[in-house]
């Protein structure tokens, strides 16, 4: 208890708690769509490719987050328009762009030696160093993502289930897919501040994966995903504060633990149900 | 005189040298129940997609309810056309209740979250029609293939469309369920004036229920009305020479069974 009160009294944690929880809610919401549309690898690709944006920002002295956001958005839209008809599949396209953009980012950052670059923070996240302008940017992007979810969630859900029938029911499937890719790209950039380029996918996959065992509808999945994500983020921040561990990595570890517990509980529930049916 | 629901003129789709659909002409009136048969790759699903406005034909026109397809607003069209694609064309891992799947067929399903997206009474009525109302709260992932197919049919029916396009609706159903499905579709045409176009492979199973059968293999080789025998040369044109043709008494349209010994 004493540790908790110290945690909440800490100035650094007070400042990082709000952005961390905001990121947590936004990513948990989008993670439902990431799993439904099988976009996990896309999030890996975009998060790594955003290093090119960060490299560009460092080289040209541009603000980090906005530049990374625009670059991620462009890369995501490029991925959405990969010429599939010519035999280039989604995963191959993501692999190519991911490697190419990351290579560009590494070269740009390594040549910009006159700037001090927190490479560890970029790779693994550092929510404790968030500035007020970054917080404003995150809030703006967060509202945009949540707003898109409120307007488009049912359509995206319907397309995830059956795109042909969704198209027959009047949904503009290609446009909505493009929007989904774009909003996923924005979400990835939001995550980078908390979990870094390497661990971002954890925040975008684990919350919905934990909820997948229990939810039976879009609303149920969404709520559970947010609850799991908030729990993991809060627990991760507290543990990282207590042990002086990196915050992003600890949050992802906490979410992994929740996933294992959720998985185990779902397995146990299934066993009990089977046992009851046999009786 | 009944109103014309579907009118297709000189419809072609695909490359000019080897079109998937070639010069299709078809007229159907309200309340008509038509089966489409043909071998794999004959263009059956493509024809349904063209009628639903999912693909743009290379040439020719599709008119629904007396109006060219491209003059419909998508919203108005979807209110009047129900569509059921093949069983494998859905994502089986999504956590969904049965009634949520049916709700996806409602006209306002994709509306923003603050708007009412469906009518529960309509959903339950559609589930009643396919005898699945008692499983409305069940997880769709835990249903059998046949049960899933019936739920998907309820989704196509939930808006009570005037035109229903069905691609192999009896897939995964046992013969008893197949008969009940065809009887339901027959009654929708006869009692409610719904027009149905249904792709099926087993002509023997549908002859007692449909008003006509179109024999399709890139083009419509023959459009047989109820009571009409399909000529032998049509069967051969569609399936090749290695088929054995037998008479069928259910609806006197005809029946074909590919057999080894007939080769």
Interface residues (C-beta under 8 A of the other chain):
Chain A: X36 X150 X151 X152 X153 X154 X155 X157 X158 X160 X161 X162 X164 X165 X166 X167 X168 X169 X170 X171 X172 X212 X215 X216 X217 X218 X220 X221
Chain B: X52 X53 X54 X74 X75 X77 X78 X81 X83 X84 X85 X89 X90 X91 X94 X95 X96 X97 X100 X101 X104 X105 X109 X110 X111 X112 X113 X114 X117 X139 X155 X156 X165
